[in-house]
Amino acid sequence: MLLLCSLALAEDVVLEVETWNVGLAHGFVDHAAPRAPEIWAAVEGSEADLVCLQEVWNEEDREAAVETLAASHPHTHLTENEQLKASKSPACRIGDLFGEDRFVSCLTDSCGGLEGDALTDCIIDECEPILAELKTEKPECAKALMAQVGKSAPAALWTVVRPIRKAGVFSYGGSDGLVVASRVPLEETGVLDFTDLSTLNRRRALYADVKTGDVTTRVYCMHLTADLDGVAPYPGDFESWNAENLAQIERLLEHAGAFEGPTVLMGDFNCSIEDTDAGIHGESAASCQAVLDAGWSDPILELDQCTYCASNSLIEDDAHDVLLDHAFVKGWATTDDSRRYDGSVPLEGLGDVSLSDHYGYGVSLIPIPPPPPPEPEAPEPEEVIEEGEPQLYDAVE
């Protein structure tokens, strides 16, 4: 991290940004509905100029975010939910799902009557090997089935076996889950699409140009593919969840590298570089390293803190501490960075619950002072020959 407090006064801080994965993954992260109002209240109280939110999947939550933050962060950038359909209908045949050692048989025998979070947990614990086999035999069926996260079992099954409508292959209606909320106007906005590099969830990066004073900064907000090994088999077009994540990173770096001004890449990158001294485990570390190798700084590394932590009440106790959330910076110096939104709130009947399964992160950006101009080189002194002093040719003669 470049700490230039000694070179810049407080008024030189021109842009403060935050990133937070709010974990509103209904049916996957516990207590999404009662947590949502508390999340919007927390963001509303933020002093950051621009906030990048991830996992605002549902249309109702997206509308609530924009409406609640209208007074504090009135300038927003988000996309409409758009589903990508399977190539054929039905996505799954009855024989793909029903029968001995088939997914539905496991579902009904082991997870019958469960819904939402409990159903998701049961599928992961009891039926993952069968789902892995389905992925190998019928990959498009597996993709469509995995995309039904959060639905009841009957609704999920009907979606993938109905013969008259194609099933969607992305969860949450094809939402990318991203919301950019800003106190300052957003100059130019755009979308960097990773749809062709995405499995289970649609992945994109939103970007916007923000002008503060004479400086125009481009800010990217994203949520990249997670490593779900041990949770769900990878049914996509790459070798693994990690390889898919790295492909998205490479496209991001190519796009962001074309912008000539100061730039920030922030969000849930789902990559973590191992730091044994801080107790932080590695995950898709090659992706984070690729960003660093391309010349970006990652000031959160110096905090030695996780953002997805086993101590979080929404995470299983046996989880590792990882640092998945980042704000990579180029063309700015940084100061006053800290982990944020790491508290809990009392929910009726549940006790104290973490706001999200991720903690947030914020950082202030300050201009890098231009290097001082080089001092002009002093001219070489001319040799002065005293009158009457013997000259070289005199000595030779």
C-alpha positions as CSV (number, residue, x, y, z in Angstrom):
1,M,0.0,0.0,0.0
2,L,1.2,3.5,-0.7
3,L,0.7,5.6,2.4
4,L,1.3,9.2,1.5
5,C,-0.3,10.9,4.4
6,S,2.9,12.9,4.9
7,L,2.6,14.2,1.4
8,A,-1.1,14.9,1.2
9,L,-3.4,16.9,3.5
10,A,-6.8,15.6,4.5
11,E,-8.5,17.7,1.9
12,D,-6.6,15.9,-0.8
13,V,-8.6,12.8,-0.2
14,V,-10.9,12.9,-3.2
15,L,-12.7,9.6,-3.4
16,E,-13.7,7.0,-0.8
17,V,-15.0,3.6,-2.1
18,E,-16.4,0.5,-0.4
19,T,-17.1,-3.1,-1.5
20,W,-19.5,-5.5,0.3
21,N,-20.9,-8.9,-0.6
22,V,-24.2,-8.6,1.3
23,G,-25.1,-12.3,1.1
24,L,-28.7,-11.9,0.0
25,A,-28.6,-15.4,-1.6
26,H,-32.1,-16.6,-0.5
27,G,-32.0,-20.4,-0.1
28,F,-28.2,-20.5,0.2
29,V,-27.1,-18.0,2.9
30,D,-29.2,-18.1,6.1
31,H,-31.7,-15.4,7.1
32,A,-31.5,-13.4,4.0
33,A,-35.0,-11.9,4.3
34,P,-34.7,-10.5,7.9
35,R,-31.1,-9.3,7.3
36,A,-32.0,-7.2,4.2
37,P,-33.5,-4.1,6.0
38,E,-30.5,-4.1,8.3
39,I,-28.1,-4.2,5.4
40,W,-29.7,-1.2,3.6
41,A,-29.7,0.8,6.9
42,A,-26.0,0.1,7.3
43,V,-25.1,1.2,3.7
44,E,-27.4,4.2,4.1
45,G,-25.2,5.3,7.0
46,S,-22.0,4.9,5.0
47,E,-19.8,8.0,4.3
48,A,-18.3,6.3,1.2
49,D,-18.7,8.2,-2.1
50,L,-19.3,5.0,-4.0
51,V,-20.3,1.5,-2.8
52,C,-20.1,-1.7,-4.8
53,L,-22.6,-4.3,-3.6
54,Q,-22.7,-8.0,-4.6
55,E,-25.3,-10.7,-4.1
56,V,-28.3,-8.5,-4.4
57,W,-29.8,-11.3,-6.5
58,N,-33.6,-11.0,-6.3
59,E,-35.5,-8.2,-8.1
60,E,-37.3,-7.3,-4.8
61,D,-34.0,-6.8,-3.0
62,R,-32.6,-4.8,-5.9
63,E,-35.6,-2.4,-5.9
64,A,-35.3,-2.1,-2.1
65,A,-31.6,-1.2,-2.4
66,V,-32.2,1.6,-4.9
67,E,-35.3,2.9,-3.1
68,T,-33.7,2.9,0.4
69,L,-30.4,4.4,-0.7
70,A,-32.0,7.1,-2.9
71,A,-31.4,9.9,-0.3
72,S,-27.8,8.9,0.6
73,H,-26.5,7.4,-2.6
74,P,-28.9,8.6,-5.4
75,H,-26.7,7.7,-8.4
76,T,-27.0,3.9,-9.2
77,H,-25.9,1.5,-11.9
78,L,-27.3,-2.0,-12.2
79,T,-28.6,-4.3,-14.9
80,E,-32.0,-5.9,-15.5
81,N,-32.3,-9.5,-14.7
82,E,-32.0,-11.6,-17.9
83,Q,-32.1,-15.3,-18.0
84,L,-30.1,-17.5,-20.4
85,K,-32.1,-20.6,-21.5
86,A,-31.0,-24.1,-22.1
87,S,-30.6,-25.1,-25.7
88,K,-33.4,-27.6,-25.6
89,S,-36.6,-28.4,-23.7
90,P,-36.8,-30.3,-21.5
91,A,-33.4,-29.7,-20.0
92,C,-33.6,-33.1,-18.2
93,R,-35.4,-36.3,-19.2
94,I,-37.4,-38.2,-16.6
95,G,-34.9,-41.1,-16.8
96,D,-32.0,-38.6,-16.0
97,L,-33.5,-37.9,-12.6
98,F,-35.8,-40.7,-11.5
99,G,-34.8,-44.3,-10.6
100,E,-32.1,-46.0,-8.6
101,D,-29.0,-43.9,-7.9
102,R,-30.7,-40.9,-9.6
103,F,-30.8,-37.4,-8.3
104,V,-34.6,-37.2,-7.6
105,S,-34.6,-40.5,-5.7
106,C,-31.9,-39.2,-3.5
107,L,-33.7,-35.9,-3.1
108,T,-37.0,-37.5,-2.1
109,D,-35.5,-40.2,0.1
110,S,-33.0,-38.0,2.0
111,C,-34.4,-34.4,1.7
112,G,-38.2,-34.8,1.3
113,G,-40.2,-32.0,2.9
114,L,-37.3,-29.5,3.2
115,E,-37.2,-26.1,1.5
116,G,-34.9,-23.1,1.2
117,D,-31.6,-23.2,3.2
118,A,-32.4,-26.6,4.7
119,L,-33.0,-28.2,1.3
120,T,-29.8,-26.7,-0.1
121,D,-27.7,-28.1,2.8
122,C,-29.3,-31.5,2.5
123,I,-28.6,-31.7,-1.3
124,I,-24.9,-30.8,-0.7
125,D,-24.5,-33.3,2.2
126,E,-26.5,-36.2,0.8
127,C,-26.7,-36.0,-3.0
128,E,-23.5,-34.4,-4.2
129,P,-21.9,-37.6,-5.7
130,I,-25.1,-38.3,-7.7
131,L,-25.1,-34.7,-9.0
132,A,-21.4,-35.1,-10.0
133,E,-22.3,-38.2,-12.0
134,L,-25.2,-36.3,-13.7
135,K,-22.8,-33.6,-14.6
136,T,-20.6,-36.0,-16.5
137,E,-23.5,-37.8,-18.2
138,K,-25.9,-34.8,-18.9
139,P,-24.0,-31.5,-18.3
140,E,-26.8,-29.2,-19.5
141,C,-29.3,-31.0,-17.3
142,A,-26.9,-30.6,-14.3
143,K,-26.5,-26.9,-15.1
144,A,-30.2,-26.3,-15.2
145,L,-30.8,-28.3,-12.1
146,M,-28.1,-26.5,-10.1
147,A,-29.5,-23.1,-11.2
148,Q,-32.7,-23.7,-9.2
149,V,-31.1,-22.6,-6.0
150,G,-33.7,-21.4,-3.5
151,K,-36.7,-23.0,-5.1
152,S,-38.8,-25.8,-3.5
153,A,-38.1,-29.3,-4.8
154,P,-41.3,-29.6,-6.8
155,A,-40.8,-26.2,-8.4
156,A,-37.2,-27.0,-9.3
157,L,-38.1,-30.4,-10.8
158,W,-41.0,-29.0,-12.9
159,T,-38.7,-26.3,-14.3
160,V,-36.2,-28.7,-15.7
161,V,-38.5,-31.5,-16.9
162,R,-41.4,-29.4,-18.4
163,P,-41.5,-30.0,-22.2
164,I,-42.9,-26.7,-23.3
165,R,-40.6,-24.1,-21.9
166,K,-36.8,-24.1,-21.8
167,A,-35.2,-24.0,-18.3
168,G,-32.9,-21.2,-17.3
169,V,-29.3,-22.1,-16.7
170,F,-28.5,-19.3,-14.2
171,S,-29.8,-19.0,-10.7
172,Y,-31.9,-16.1,-9.4
173,G,-33.5,-15.5,-12.8
174,G,-30.2,-14.7,-14.5
175,S,-29.3,-11.8,-12.1
176,D,-25.7,-10.8,-11.8
177,G,-26.5,-9.5,-8.2
178,L,-24.5,-6.2,-8.6
179,V,-25.6,-2.7,-7.5
180,V,-23.3,0.4,-7.7
181,A,-24.6,3.1,-5.4
182,S,-22.9,6.5,-5.4
183,R,-23.1,9.9,-3.7
184,V,-21.4,11.5,-6.7
185,P,-22.7,11.5,-10.3
186,L,-21.7,8.6,-12.5
187,E,-20.3,10.0,-15.8
188,E,-20.0,7.0,-18.2
189,T,-21.4,3.6,-17.3
190,G,-21.0,0.2,-18.9
191,V,-21.0,-3.6,-18.5
192,L,-18.2,-6.0,-19.0
193,D,-20.0,-9.3,-19.7
194,F,-18.7,-12.7,-18.5
195,T,-21.8,-14.6,-19.5
196,D,-19.9,-17.0,-21.8
197,L,-17.4,-17.6,-19.0
198,S,-20.1,-18.2,-16.3
199,T,-21.5,-21.3,-14.7
200,L,-24.4,-21.5,-12.2
201,N,-24.5,-17.7,-11.7
202,R,-24.3,-15.0,-14.4
203,R,-21.0,-13.1,-13.9
204,R,-20.4,-9.5,-15.0
205,A,-18.5,-6.4,-14.1
206,L,-20.2,-3.1,-13.9
207,Y,-18.1,0.0,-14.5
208,A,-18.6,3.7,-14.1
209,D,-16.4,6.8,-14.5
210,V,-16.5,9.2,-11.5
211,K,-15.1,12.7,-11.8
212,T,-13.7,14.4,-8.7
213,G,-12.1,17.8,-9.3
214,D,-10.0,17.4,-12.5
215,V,-9.6,13.6,-12.0
216,T,-11.7,11.0,-13.8
217,T,-11.5,7.6,-12.2
218,R,-12.9,4.4,-13.6
219,V,-14.4,2.1,-11.0
220,Y,-15.3,-1.6,-11.7
221,C,-17.7,-3.5,-9.5
222,M,-17.8,-7.3,-9.9
223,H,-18.5,-10.7,-8.3
224,L,-16.5,-13.5,-10.0
225,T,-16.9,-17.3,-10.0
226,A,-16.5,-19.0,-6.6
227,D,-14.5,-22.2,-6.0
228,L,-17.3,-24.7,-5.1
229,D,-15.2,-27.8,-4.9
230,G,-16.6,-29.9,-2.1
231,V,-19.9,-28.2,-2.5
232,A,-21.0,-28.8,-6.1
233,P,-19.3,-30.5,-9.1
234,Y,-18.1,-28.2,-11.8
235,P,-20.4,-28.6,-14.9
236,G,-19.0,-25.8,-17.0
237,D,-16.7,-25.5,-20.0
238,F,-13.4,-25.1,-18.2
239,E,-11.4,-27.6,-16.2
240,S,-12.5,-26.3,-12.8
241,W,-14.2,-23.5,-11.0
242,N,-10.7,-22.0,-10.5
243,A,-10.0,-22.0,-14.2
244,E,-13.3,-20.2,-14.9
245,N,-12.4,-17.5,-12.4
246,L,-9.0,-17.0,-14.0
247,A,-10.6,-16.6,-17.4
248,Q,-12.8,-13.8,-16.1
249,I,-9.8,-12.1,-14.5
250,E,-7.9,-12.2,-17.8
251,R,-10.8,-10.5,-19.6
252,L,-11.1,-8.0,-16.9
253,L,-7.4,-7.0,-17.0
254,E,-7.5,-6.6,-20.8
255,H,-10.6,-4.3,-20.6
256,A,-9.4,-2.3,-17.6
257,G,-5.9,-2.0,-18.9
258,A,-7.2,-0.1,-21.9
259,F,-8.3,2.8,-19.7
260,E,-5.6,5.4,-19.3
261,G,-6.7,7.1,-16.1
262,P,-6.8,6.0,-12.5
263,T,-8.7,2.8,-12.0
264,V,-10.2,0.7,-9.2
265,L,-11.2,-3.0,-9.5
266,M,-13.4,-4.0,-6.5
267,G,-15.8,-6.6,-5.4
268,D,-15.8,-10.3,-4.4
269,F,-13.1,-11.8,-6.5
270,N,-13.4,-15.2,-4.9
271,C,-9.6,-15.4,-4.8
272,S,-7.4,-15.3,-1.7
273,I,-3.6,-15.4,-1.4
274,E,-2.3,-17.5,1.4
275,D,-0.9,-15.7,4.5
276,T,0.1,-18.3,7.1
277,D,1.1,-15.6,9.6
278,A,-2.4,-14.1,9.5
279,G,-4.1,-17.4,9.3
280,I,-5.5,-16.7,5.9
281,H,-5.9,-19.6,3.5
282,G,-5.4,-19.5,-0.3
283,E,-8.2,-20.0,-2.7
284,S,-7.9,-19.5,-6.5
285,A,-4.7,-17.6,-5.6
286,A,-3.5,-17.6,-9.2
287,S,-6.3,-15.1,-10.0
288,C,-5.3,-12.6,-7.3
289,Q,-1.7,-13.0,-8.3
290,A,-2.4,-12.3,-11.9
291,V,-3.9,-8.9,-10.9
292,L,-0.9,-8.0,-8.8
293,D,1.5,-9.1,-11.6
294,A,-0.3,-6.7,-14.0
295,G,0.7,-3.8,-11.8
296,W,-2.2,-3.3,-9.5
297,S,-1.8,-2.7,-5.7
298,D,-4.1,-4.5,-3.2
299,P,-4.0,-2.4,0.0
300,I,-6.2,-4.8,2.0
301,L,-3.3,-7.3,2.1
302,E,-1.5,-5.2,4.7
303,L,-4.5,-5.4,7.1
304,D,-3.9,-9.2,7.7
305,Q,-7.6,-9.7,8.0
306,C,-10.1,-12.1,6.4
307,T,-13.3,-11.0,4.8
308,Y,-14.9,-14.5,4.7
309,C,-14.2,-15.7,8.2
310,A,-15.0,-18.8,10.3
311,S,-16.0,-16.5,13.2
312,N,-18.9,-15.1,11.2
313,S,-22.2,-16.5,12.5
314,L,-23.5,-17.2,9.0
315,I,-20.5,-19.5,8.1
316,E,-19.9,-23.0,9.3
317,D,-17.4,-23.4,12.1
318,D,-15.1,-25.6,10.1
319,A,-14.6,-23.0,7.3
320,H,-11.2,-21.5,6.6
321,D,-10.5,-17.8,7.0
322,V,-10.0,-16.4,3.4
323,L,-9.6,-12.9,2.0
324,L,-12.0,-12.9,-1.0
325,D,-12.9,-9.2,-1.2
326,H,-10.6,-6.7,-2.7
327,A,-10.1,-3.2,-4.1
328,F,-7.2,-3.3,-6.5
329,V,-5.9,0.2,-7.4
330,K,-3.9,1.7,-10.1
331,G,-3.0,5.4,-10.5
332,W,-4.0,6.3,-6.9
333,A,-2.4,6.2,-3.5
334,T,-4.5,4.8,-0.7
335,T,-5.1,5.6,2.9
336,D,-7.6,5.0,5.7
337,D,-8.5,1.6,4.6
338,S,-10.4,-0.8,6.9
339,R,-12.6,-3.8,7.1
340,R,-16.2,-2.7,7.4
341,Y,-19.7,-4.0,8.0
342,D,-18.3,-6.7,10.3
343,G,-20.8,-6.3,13.1
344,S,-24.0,-8.2,13.9
345,V,-27.6,-7.3,14.5
346,P,-30.3,-8.8,16.8
347,L,-33.0,-10.6,14.8
348,E,-36.2,-11.6,16.4
349,G,-36.0,-15.3,17.4
350,L,-32.5,-15.7,16.1
351,G,-30.3,-13.6,18.5
352,D,-27.3,-11.7,17.2
353,V,-26.6,-12.5,13.5
354,S,-23.9,-11.2,11.3
355,L,-25.1,-8.7,8.7
356,S,-23.7,-10.9,5.9
357,D,-21.5,-13.9,5.5
358,H,-18.9,-11.5,4.1
359,Y,-17.4,-8.5,5.7
360,G,-17.0,-5.3,3.7
361,Y,-13.9,-3.3,2.9
362,G,-13.4,0.4,2.3
363,V,-10.5,2.6,1.2
364,S,-9.8,6.3,0.6
365,L,-8.0,7.3,-2.6
366,I,-5.6,10.2,-2.8
367,P,-3.8,11.6,-5.8
368,I,-0.2,10.5,-6.3
369,P,1.9,13.7,-6.2
370,P,3.7,14.1,-9.6
371,P,7.5,13.4,-9.4
372,P,9.6,16.6,-9.1
373,P,11.1,17.8,-12.3
374,P,14.7,16.7,-12.8
375,E,17.3,19.3,-11.9
376,P,19.1,20.7,-14.9
377,E,22.6,19.4,-15.2
378,A,25.3,21.9,-14.5
379,P,27.4,22.7,-17.6
380,E,30.9,21.3,-17.6
381,P,33.4,24.1,-16.7
382,E,35.5,25.3,-19.6
383,E,39.3,24.8,-19.2
384,V,41.0,28.2,-18.7
385,I,44.6,28.5,-19.9
386,E,46.7,31.1,-18.2
387,E,48.7,33.4,-20.4
388,G,52.3,32.3,-20.6
389,E,51.6,28.8,-19.4
390,P,53.5,26.1,-21.4
391,Q,51.2,24.5,-24.0
392,L,51.3,20.9,-25.1
393,Y,52.8,21.7,-28.5
394,D,55.5,23.7,-26.8
395,A,56.5,20.6,-24.8
396,V,56.5,18.4,-27.8
397,E,58.7,20.8,-29.7
